């Protein structure tokens, strides 16, 4: 069993309601993702703590129904 992008987004949004999430399925298998997440909840946190916050939102799915998640996190939207 795998997680769809919507399921991953919904799980993260429960913990980080203001999150802006850009999720890319790297292999097209619903099991290897790259996520860019922006949330005010990350303000003042180290990258490690930001990532732990995302992983805690995904709970037991990490390493089970979700094999790999590469993360980029920020508390502000960067200008393009």
VOPAGU-2260 file (C-alpha; in pm, 1 decimal, decimal comma):
REM VOPAGU-2260
SITE   aa  ch    i         X         Y         Z
SITE  UNK   A    0       0,0       0,0       0,0
SITE  UNK   A    1     121,3     351,4     -82,5
SITE  UNK   A    2      12,9     708,0     -10,4
SITE  UNK   A    3    -122,7     937,9    -277,5
SITE  UNK   A    4      -1,3    1298,1    -299,4
SITE  UNK   A    5    -340,1    1412,1    -162,2
SITE  UNK   A    6    -310,0    1181,8     140,1
SITE  UNK   A    7      39,8    1310,6     215,4
SITE  UNK   A    8     -73,7    1671,1     177,2
SITE  UNK   A    9    -375,1    1610,5     403,0
SITE  UNK   A   10    -157,3    1455,3     675,9
SITE  UNK   A   11      88,3    1744,6     667,7
SITE  UNK   A   12    -193,1    2004,0     664,0
SITE  UNK   A   13    -341,8    1853,0     982,2
SITE  UNK   A   14     -19,1    1939,5    1166,9
SITE  UNK   A   15      71,4    2251,2     965,4
SITE  UNK   A   16    -258,8    2407,2     852,5
SITE  UNK   A   17     -95,9    2709,1     686,2
SITE  UNK   A   18     151,5    2498,2     488,0
SITE  UNK   A   19     208,2    2560,6     120,7
SITE  UNK   A   20     308,9    2222,5     -18,4
SITE  UNK   A   21     462,0    2139,2    -354,8
SITE  UNK   A   22     484,9    1760,2    -383,2
SITE  UNK   A   23     655,7    1576,8    -668,0
SITE  UNK   A   24     633,0    1199,1    -719,7
SITE  UNK   A   25     994,0    1129,9    -821,1
SITE  UNK   A   26     944,8     782,8    -970,8
SITE  UNK   A   27     572,4     776,7   -1044,3
SITE  UNK   A   28     524,6     500,0    -789,1
SITE  UNK   A   29     350,6     690,5    -504,0
SITE  UNK   A   30     642,4     589,3    -285,2
SITE  UNK   A   31     930,8     831,7    -352,8
SITE  UNK   A   32     851,9    1201,4    -314,8
SITE  UNK   A   33    1020,7    1539,7    -306,2
SITE  UNK   A   34     832,2    1798,6    -100,3
SITE  UNK   A   35     883,8    2172,3     -72,8
SITE  UNK   A   36     694,7    2297,0     231,3
SITE  UNK   A   37     654,1    2652,6     355,0
SITE  UNK   A   38     492,8    2713,2     693,9
SITE  UNK   A   39     502,4    2982,4     960,5
SITE  UNK   A   40     534,8    2695,5    1214,2
SITE  UNK   A   41     896,0    2654,6    1096,1
SITE  UNK   A   42     995,1    3005,3    1210,3
SITE  UNK   A   43    1288,2    2989,3    1452,0
SITE  UNK   A   44    1338,0    2614,5    1407,2
SITE  UNK   A   45    1650,9    2449,9    1272,6
SITE  UNK   A   46    1617,3    2251,2     949,1
SITE  UNK   A   47    1638,7    1932,1    1155,5
SITE  UNK   A   48    1346,6    2037,3    1375,3
SITE  UNK   A   49    1148,2    2150,5    1070,5
SITE  UNK   A   50    1194,4    1809,6     910,2
SITE  UNK   A   51    1106,7    1629,7    1234,1
SITE  UNK   A   52     783,1    1829,4    1245,9
SITE  UNK   A   53     691,9    1708,6     895,9
SITE  UNK   A   54     787,0    1349,6     978,8
SITE  UNK   A   55     575,6    1362,9    1294,2
SITE  UNK   A   56     279,6    1472,1    1080,7
SITE  UNK   A   57     326,6    1160,1     867,6
SITE  UNK   A   58     357,5     936,8    1173,4
SITE  UNK   A   59     400,4     565,7    1115,3
SITE  UNK   A   60     359,8     607,2     738,8
SITE  UNK   A   61     728,1     706,9     707,3
SITE  UNK   A   62     929,7     400,1     620,1
SITE  UNK   A   63     616,8     192,0     572,4
SITE  UNK   A   64     349,7     314,9     330,3
SITE  UNK   A   65     580,9     603,5     236,1
SITE  UNK   A   66     929,4     481,1     152,4
SITE  UNK   A   67    1117,8     803,9      78,3
SITE  UNK   A   68    1052,5    1175,1     123,6
SITE  UNK   A   69    1312,6    1435,1      31,8
SITE  UNK   A   70    1230,5    1762,5     207,6
SITE  UNK   A   71    1294,1    2131,8     150,7
SITE  UNK   A   72    1139,1    2342,5     425,4
SITE  UNK   A   73    1116,6    2714,8     488,7
SITE  UNK   A   74     917,4    2961,5     695,8
SITE  UNK   A   75     906,1    3216,4     412,7
SITE  UNK   A   76     828,0    3205,8      43,2
SITE  UNK   A   77    1139,4    3280,5    -158,9
SITE  UNK   A   78    1117,5    3516,1    -454,7
SITE  UNK   A   79    1174,0    3352,6    -791,9
